[in-house]
Amino acid sequence: MKILLTGGTGFIGQSLARQLQPKHQLIILTRRPVRAYQQLGHNILAISSLDELQDLNDVDAVINLAGEPIANRRWTAKQKQRICDSRWQLTEELVEMINNSMPRPHTFISGSAIGVYGTEIDGEINEATQVQEQCFTRTVCKRWEELALKAESEQTRVCLLRTGVVLGVEGGALAKMLPAFKLGAGGPMGSGQQMMSWIHIQDMVNGIIFLLNNSDASGVYNFTAPAPVSNQQFSEVLAKQLGRPCFFRTPKQVLDLAFGEMATLLLDGQQVLPKRLLEAGYKFRYPSLEKAMHQLV
């Protein structure tokens, strides 16, 4: 296939691009084309703007993973706007290009996150769970999904990726946790009872390719492993794998002071299950946290 991939130099996008090579022809949309060539080689086309493409007439699929990282900075009003704009504006542009192409790409896979479920639901959550809560992460993801679905037609199927905490050593949450845990200073955050819905980077990538190759797949898919754990359990498994203690606990007050509203990402959790991905026939390579951590660290 000829595939347009946005966010191809990010944590997930880079891993995905490497696995799609050399079978597919890749166009990578990135703010840093030089970096894309350095990371992925020169058998791709790296572009810095969609304006460099006249249309998507010869593109088979679009995978949209771009967006300002949600947990890199405090959620000031300016940062919130940057998080929204980086997702909404690009998705709108992609949808417009898809709908104006002839023929249209047959597949549009677009990012989202489990933040769409908010933080007030206790118990298991699947793709059919109804949510009434209004919070920042839900606002971001709900609008993001609504925009992506405007590309849906008889010619184009749309798949939405509601992604949990992606585990890998090259980026994401785990890479930020590892230094403290390696020093023996890691541990639970707040009460530690908040649930963590996680997924190994390899299952994240394999799952996207599974949807790409499954012409019957469309709609919302939770990209989380089938065995979510509490933050306490997560910390204990990681510490054990590293052969380190798990004594230190970061109080809620410290996290609130350090991160402000963004601390909700650390202190509030969801128990999200990949019901539709499993029903579609996807087999997780790392279904348990112990197996995932053993491979990663």
TATA-V946544 format. One line per field, one symbol per residue. phi: phi as a letter, one per 40 degrees, with the letter a starting at -180 (. if undefined). psi: psi as a letter, one per 30 degrees, with the letter a starting at -180 (. if undefined). A space follows every 10 residues. Layout:
# TATA-V946544
phi=???
psi=???
This chain:
# TATA-V946544
phi=.bbcbcgcbc dcdcccdccc cccbcbbbca cbdccccccb gbcbbbbbac ccbcabdbcc abbbbciddc bcadccdccc cccccccccc cccccccccc caccdcbbbb caacdccgbc ccgcbbcccc bbdbacccdd cccdcdcccc ccaccbcbbb bcccccbacc igcccccddc cccgbcicbg cgcccbcbac dccdcccccd cdcbcccagc bcbaccbcbc cccdcccccc ccgbcbccbc cdccccccbg dccccccbbb bbbcdccccc hcbccbcbcc ccccccb
psi=lkkkkkgfgl eeeeeeeeff lgeljkkjjl fieeeeeeef aggljklfkf ffkeagegke kkjjglkkkf gflkileeee eeeeefeeee eeeeeeeefg ljllkfkjjk lalffffagf kkakkaffkk kfkjleeeee eeeeeeeeff fkaffkkkkk jjkajkklff aaeeefeeee effgglalkb fffkkjjlkk eeeeeeeeee eefjffklak kkillgilll eeeeeeeeee efhllhekkj leeeeeeefb effffefklk ikkheeeeef gkjkeiflee eeeeee.
